[in-house]
Amino acid sequence: MYEAGFIGCGNIGSVLAGVAAKSVGGSHIMTADHNEYKVERLRRDYGTVPANDQEVAAQCRYIFLGVKPQVMRNTVGEIRETLGKRGGNDRYVMVTMAAGLKMKWLSDQLGGCPVIRIMPNTPAAVGSGVIPYCVNEEVTEQEESAFLSMMRPAGMVERVEEAKMDMACAVTGCGPAFVCMFLEAMIDGAVRCGLPRKQAKLFALQTIEGTAKLALDMERDPAELRADVCSPAGSSIEGIAVLEERAVRSAVMEAIRAAYCRTLELGQSALD
């Protein structure tokens, strides 16, 4: 019996397979994907065991479904019979990372089973990620604890109500893309002023990382930290004035809201 198996090893599935391998060892992890290169890369990097969907369904305790919501119904249908053959003492836990897909839907598709729903992000690859998660009533305390231990190398693993999962997805799952866009703009702005691109990138990266760490460690509101930087009639407040004039704050808020609404749509697509 393998500790975990991954059906679908795209960007985030591969990241979590690597996280699990760091925690329990690659030889205890199965990976399956239609793209053989992705599976082979995980075997080479982490020592995971290449497999197919049916082997994962038959032999793994935690089964991570790393497929898009639009194809989840087909994927579950293909492994339903295999899962049904597992005896009462051969427990498994389904782990879904499909945006917008409720735990009840997945459990109902399989006749009732333990389900953990997660929404990880790509920084988990370097141990600085966030994994919001929730569990259904079938998951035991021991199973939840084992899951948390397995995912701990990813970074922060935080339980939330399922009603808040789609909101969390808009921040954690989509947030890295928004941060990267802001980072690109900072770099290009510095280059425009005359700073060499290599230094502009280094300075911008370290500034974003340091500011996030400062906010986390000091547990202060970002507005307070911003005020600390903005001295009267100084350079920072002039830049802030431009960002406010261009409605950057509003744009970011709307981006989060748009991501949230799209997550709800994707979840509904799995049911149609």
C-alpha positions as CSV (number, residue, x, y, z in Angstrom):
1,M,0.0,0.0,0.0
2,Y,1.3,3.4,-1.0
3,E,0.8,6.4,1.2
4,A,-0.4,8.7,-1.6
5,G,-1.1,8.7,-5.3
6,F,-1.6,11.6,-7.7
7,I,-3.9,11.4,-10.7
8,G,-3.0,14.3,-12.8
9,C,0.5,15.8,-12.4
10,G,0.2,19.3,-13.9
11,N,1.8,22.3,-12.4
12,I,0.2,22.1,-8.9
13,G,-0.2,18.3,-8.9
14,S,3.6,17.9,-9.5
15,V,4.3,20.5,-6.8
16,L,2.3,18.5,-4.2
17,A,3.7,15.2,-5.3
18,G,7.1,16.7,-4.6
19,V,5.9,17.9,-1.2
20,A,4.5,14.5,-0.3
21,A,7.8,12.8,-1.5
22,K,9.8,15.1,0.8
23,S,7.6,14.1,3.7
24,V,7.1,10.4,3.4
25,G,9.7,9.4,0.7
26,G,9.3,9.1,-3.0
27,S,9.0,5.3,-2.9
28,H,5.7,5.7,-1.1
29,I,4.2,8.0,-3.7
30,M,2.5,6.9,-7.0
31,T,2.1,9.4,-9.9
32,A,-0.1,9.1,-12.9
33,D,-0.6,11.4,-15.9
34,H,-1.3,11.1,-19.6
35,N,2.0,13.0,-20.1
36,E,4.7,10.5,-19.5
37,Y,7.4,13.2,-19.3
38,K,5.8,14.7,-16.2
39,V,5.7,11.3,-14.5
40,E,9.2,10.5,-15.4
41,R,10.5,13.9,-14.2
42,L,8.9,13.2,-10.8
43,R,10.5,9.8,-10.7
44,R,13.9,11.3,-11.5
45,D,13.6,14.2,-9.1
46,Y,11.9,12.6,-6.1
47,G,12.0,8.8,-6.7
48,T,8.2,8.5,-7.1
49,V,6.6,5.4,-8.6
50,P,5.1,5.8,-12.1
51,A,1.6,4.3,-12.3
52,N,-1.7,4.6,-14.1
53,D,-5.0,5.9,-12.7
54,Q,-6.3,2.4,-11.8
55,E,-3.2,1.5,-9.9
56,V,-3.4,4.7,-7.9
57,A,-7.1,4.0,-7.1
58,A,-6.3,0.5,-6.0
59,Q,-3.2,0.9,-4.0
60,C,-3.0,4.4,-2.4
61,R,-4.3,5.7,1.0
62,Y,-4.6,9.3,-0.1
63,I,-5.7,9.8,-3.7
64,F,-5.0,13.3,-5.0
65,L,-7.2,14.3,-8.0
66,G,-5.1,16.9,-9.8
67,V,-7.5,17.3,-12.8
68,K,-9.6,20.3,-13.9
69,P,-13.2,20.6,-12.7
70,Q,-14.4,20.2,-16.3
71,V,-13.0,16.6,-16.6
72,M,-13.5,15.5,-13.0
73,R,-16.7,13.6,-13.7
74,N,-15.0,11.5,-16.3
75,T,-11.9,10.9,-14.1
76,V,-14.0,9.8,-11.1
77,G,-16.2,7.6,-13.4
78,E,-13.1,5.8,-14.7
79,I,-11.8,4.9,-11.2
80,R,-15.2,4.3,-9.4
81,E,-15.3,0.5,-10.0
82,T,-11.7,0.1,-8.8
83,L,-12.4,2.0,-5.7
84,G,-15.6,0.0,-5.1
85,K,-13.5,-3.2,-4.9
86,R,-11.6,-2.0,-1.9
87,G,-12.7,-3.7,1.3
88,G,-14.0,-2.0,4.4
89,N,-10.5,-2.2,6.1
90,D,-8.8,-0.8,3.0
91,R,-9.7,2.8,3.6
92,Y,-8.8,5.6,1.3
93,V,-9.2,9.4,1.4
94,M,-9.9,11.4,-1.7
95,V,-8.1,14.7,-1.9
96,T,-9.6,17.2,-4.5
97,M,-8.0,20.4,-5.6
98,A,-10.5,21.2,-8.3
99,A,-11.6,24.8,-8.1
100,G,-15.2,25.2,-7.0
101,L,-16.0,21.5,-6.6
102,K,-17.8,20.7,-3.4
103,M,-16.9,17.7,-1.2
104,K,-20.4,16.4,-1.2
105,W,-20.5,16.0,-4.9
106,L,-17.3,13.9,-5.0
107,S,-18.4,11.8,-2.0
108,D,-21.8,11.2,-3.6
109,Q,-20.1,10.1,-6.8
110,L,-18.3,7.4,-4.9
111,G,-21.1,6.2,-2.7
112,G,-19.8,8.1,0.4
113,C,-16.2,8.3,1.2
114,P,-13.7,10.5,3.2
115,V,-12.9,13.7,1.2
116,I,-10.4,16.5,1.8
117,R,-10.7,19.5,-0.3
118,I,-7.6,21.8,-0.8
119,M,-6.6,24.8,-2.8
120,P,-2.8,24.9,-2.8
121,N,-0.6,27.4,-4.6
122,T,2.7,27.2,-6.5
123,P,5.0,28.7,-3.8
124,A,4.5,25.3,-2.0
125,A,7.3,24.1,-4.3
126,V,9.8,26.1,-2.1
127,G,8.1,25.6,1.2
128,S,6.5,29.0,1.3
129,G,3.0,28.0,0.0
130,V,-0.5,28.1,1.5
131,I,-2.9,25.2,1.5
132,P,-6.4,26.1,2.7
133,Y,-8.3,22.8,3.3
134,C,-11.5,21.4,4.7
135,V,-12.7,17.9,5.4
136,N,-16.0,16.1,5.3
137,E,-17.5,14.1,8.2
138,E,-16.0,10.8,7.0
139,V,-12.4,11.9,7.6
140,T,-11.1,10.7,11.0
141,E,-8.8,12.8,13.2
142,Q,-6.0,10.4,12.5
143,E,-6.4,10.8,8.7
144,E,-6.5,14.6,9.0
145,S,-3.4,14.5,11.1
146,A,-1.5,12.3,8.7
147,F,-2.6,14.5,5.8
148,L,-1.3,17.6,7.7
149,S,2.1,15.9,8.3
150,M,2.4,14.9,4.7
151,M,1.7,18.5,3.4
152,R,3.7,20.4,6.1
153,P,6.8,20.8,3.8
154,A,4.6,23.0,1.6
155,G,4.4,25.8,4.1
156,M,1.2,27.0,5.7
157,V,-1.7,24.4,5.9
158,E,-4.8,26.1,7.3
159,R,-8.2,24.7,7.8
160,V,-11.2,26.8,6.7
161,E,-15.0,26.3,6.4
162,E,-15.9,24.8,3.0
163,A,-18.2,27.8,2.5
164,K,-15.0,30.0,2.4
165,M,-12.9,27.7,0.2
166,D,-13.8,29.4,-3.1
167,M,-12.9,32.8,-1.6
168,A,-9.6,31.4,-0.3
169,C,-8.9,30.0,-3.8
170,A,-9.1,33.5,-5.3
171,V,-6.4,34.7,-2.9
172,T,-4.1,31.6,-2.6
173,G,-4.6,29.9,-5.9
174,C,-4.7,33.0,-8.1
175,G,-2.7,35.4,-6.0
176,P,0.7,34.3,-7.2
177,A,-0.3,35.4,-10.7
178,F,-1.4,38.8,-9.4
179,V,1.8,39.2,-7.4
180,C,4.0,38.3,-10.4
181,M,2.3,40.9,-12.5
182,F,3.0,43.6,-9.9
183,L,6.5,42.3,-9.6
184,E,7.0,42.6,-13.4
185,A,5.7,46.2,-13.3
186,M,8.2,47.1,-10.4
187,I,11.1,45.6,-12.4
188,D,10.1,47.4,-15.6
189,G,9.6,50.7,-13.8
190,A,13.1,50.5,-12.3
191,V,14.6,49.6,-15.7
192,R,12.8,52.6,-17.1
193,C,14.5,54.8,-14.6
194,G,17.9,53.4,-15.6
195,L,18.6,50.5,-13.1
196,P,20.1,47.4,-14.8
197,R,17.4,44.7,-15.2
198,K,19.4,42.1,-13.2
199,Q,19.6,44.4,-10.2
200,A,16.0,45.7,-10.6
201,K,14.7,42.1,-10.5
202,L,16.8,41.2,-7.4
203,F,15.8,44.3,-5.5
204,A,12.1,43.9,-6.4
205,L,12.0,40.3,-5.4
206,Q,13.7,40.9,-2.1
207,T,11.5,43.8,-1.4
208,I,8.3,41.8,-1.9
209,E,9.6,38.9,0.1
210,G,10.9,41.1,2.9
211,T,7.6,43.1,3.1
212,A,5.5,39.9,3.3
213,K,7.8,38.5,6.0
214,L,7.7,41.7,7.9
215,A,3.9,41.7,7.9
216,L,3.8,38.0,9.0
217,D,6.4,38.3,11.7
218,M,5.2,41.5,13.2
219,E,1.4,40.7,12.7
220,R,0.7,44.3,11.8
221,D,-1.9,45.5,9.3
222,P,-0.4,46.3,5.8
223,A,-1.8,49.8,6.0
224,E,0.3,50.5,9.1
225,L,3.4,49.2,7.4
226,R,2.7,51.3,4.3
227,A,2.3,54.4,6.6
228,D,5.7,53.7,8.1
229,V,7.3,54.0,4.7
230,C,5.4,57.1,3.6
231,S,7.1,60.1,5.2
232,P,5.5,63.6,4.6
233,A,6.1,65.0,1.2
234,G,8.4,62.0,0.4
235,S,9.0,59.8,-2.6
236,S,6.8,56.9,-1.4
237,I,3.7,59.0,-0.9
238,E,4.1,60.4,-4.4
239,G,4.1,56.9,-5.8
240,I,1.1,55.9,-3.7
241,A,-0.8,58.9,-5.1
242,V,-0.2,57.7,-8.6
243,L,-1.4,54.1,-7.7
244,E,-4.5,55.6,-6.1
245,E,-5.2,57.8,-9.2
246,R,-4.9,54.8,-11.4
247,A,-7.2,52.8,-9.1
248,V,-4.7,50.0,-8.5
249,R,-6.4,49.1,-5.2
250,S,-9.8,48.8,-6.9
251,A,-8.3,46.8,-9.7
252,V,-6.8,44.3,-7.4
253,M,-10.0,44.0,-5.4
254,E,-11.9,43.4,-8.6
255,A,-9.4,40.9,-9.8
256,I,-9.9,38.8,-6.6
257,R,-13.7,39.1,-7.0
258,A,-13.5,38.0,-10.7
259,A,-11.3,35.1,-9.8
260,Y,-13.8,34.1,-7.1
261,C,-16.8,34.3,-9.5
262,R,-14.9,32.2,-12.1
263,T,-14.1,29.6,-9.4
264,L,-17.9,29.2,-8.7
265,E,-18.5,28.9,-12.5
266,L,-15.8,26.2,-12.8
267,G,-17.4,24.2,-9.9
268,Q,-20.8,24.4,-11.6
269,S,-19.3,23.1,-14.9
270,A,-18.4,19.8,-13.2
271,L,-22.1,19.3,-12.4
272,D,-23.5,20.2,-15.8
